[in-house]
Amino acid sequence: MKKHMQKTIFFNFILLILSLNICIVYGNDEITDISAEAVYLIDNRTNKVLYSKNENQKMYPASTTKILTAILVLENSNLDDLVTASYNAVMSIEEGYSTAKIQISESLTVEQLLQLLLVHSANDAANVLAEYIGGSVESFVSMMNTKLNELGLESSHFTNAYGKHDENHYTTAHDLAYLFKYCLNNETFRKIAGSASCAIPNTNESQSRLYPSTNQLLNPNSPNYYPFLTAGKTGQTSEARECLVSSAYKNNLELIGVILKSSDRFFDTRKLYEYGFSNFELKNIVTANDIATQIEVSNATNDTKDLNLLVKETIPALVRSNDTNLDIKTNIHLNDYIFAPIFENDILGTITYEINGVSYTTDLIASHNVELSEELGYAIYGIVAFIALFLVYKIFHSKKHKNK
């Protein structure tokens, strides 16, 4: 049974999109031997832009369109759903567009169709899935554009599910990067989009088949193999030329790269990632349990009143590899009232570090238990007892007056 279409987007992702205007572009030392007309490289964790070239220019996405098709399918179906291909879905693909030769009335699971979609870039698989999820290809395309709007990707508009060339089927390198970032939150998408091949067993209409990925960077036997690539989707038409949106992981750093209108997408993608991994790295600004500051708790015992406030978690920042002296600004905000008793690991405030205009915030926690001073404790107990007795008196007096 199909799941209802998600109507809300991950809160953190929306905040991320809303904050794009304050992203810092660290790179833009020109990479002279990249042929692509539009290029974009970001860090997946911090959202920082490491390199950009014509990232907001309208471009044709070709089959990179299929990453949106795939994520909509994943969010609105089950992997073991069985789908039957219609005549229109498989026969409407124009000559020259890649297919998996799905047969009319052939039944495949959603997972198998997604493999054909993302690994082999099968356009017939895209249509079959679009009809299954949307009821018709046209309705599915409407869902695609709704999703783009929900994600805040306002420079994109799609007219079909697989990337057929159309003047009104367009995107930007910027939008594709953040769409791919959203897709990577789904582990099934990651797995399929990172596969070097896919095997489809016998079906009711066909024998078993094996398809290699169109992304040669994932194939260990290809001269274009790039061992750090984790996922990707290719695209190619005569108008869009060669395209590739992908992710790569090295040295605890995951980057997302987009190459559009290239004459050699695999070469360009490798050069883009080599630039990123060679020039940037994650450095810890602070490590969990480091002492941020010390305070004195006024109503505590002498033995426990001096309290260290510790940084709750390690904070990594993306910086240039040759940055030896980081300009770090620190701002500590403590809770309004800090009194004993306090327990170890209680949150007592926050600390914010600012590097190159980007802020990183974490909680400040108590290093140990802080006990209430006995003298103050007795005084407080006495006051509480007095208030309690006074309230009892007032209640009793009020009842006695009412009875009279």
Buried (B, 14 or more C-beta within 10 A) or exposed (E): EEEEEEEEBEEEBBEBBEEEEEBBEBBEEEBEEBBBBBBBBBBBBBBBBBBBBBBEBEBBBBBBBBBBBBBBBBBBBEBEBEBBBBEEBBEBBEEEBBBBEBBEEBEBBBBBBBBBBBBBBBBBBBBBBBBBBBEEBEEBBEBBBEBBEBBBBEBBBBBBBBBBBEEEBBBBBBBBBBBBBBBBEBEEBBEBBBBBEBEBEEBEBBEEBEBBBBBBBBBEEBEBBBEBBBBBBBBBBEEBBBBBBBBBBBEEBBBBBBBBBBEBBBBBBBBBBBBBBEBBBBBEBBEEEBEBBEBEBEBBBEEBBBBBBBBBEEBBBBBBEEBEEEEEEEEEEBEEEBEBBBEEBBEBBBBBBBBBEBEBEBBBBBBBBBBBBEEBBEEEEEEEEEEEEEEEEEEEEEEEEEEE
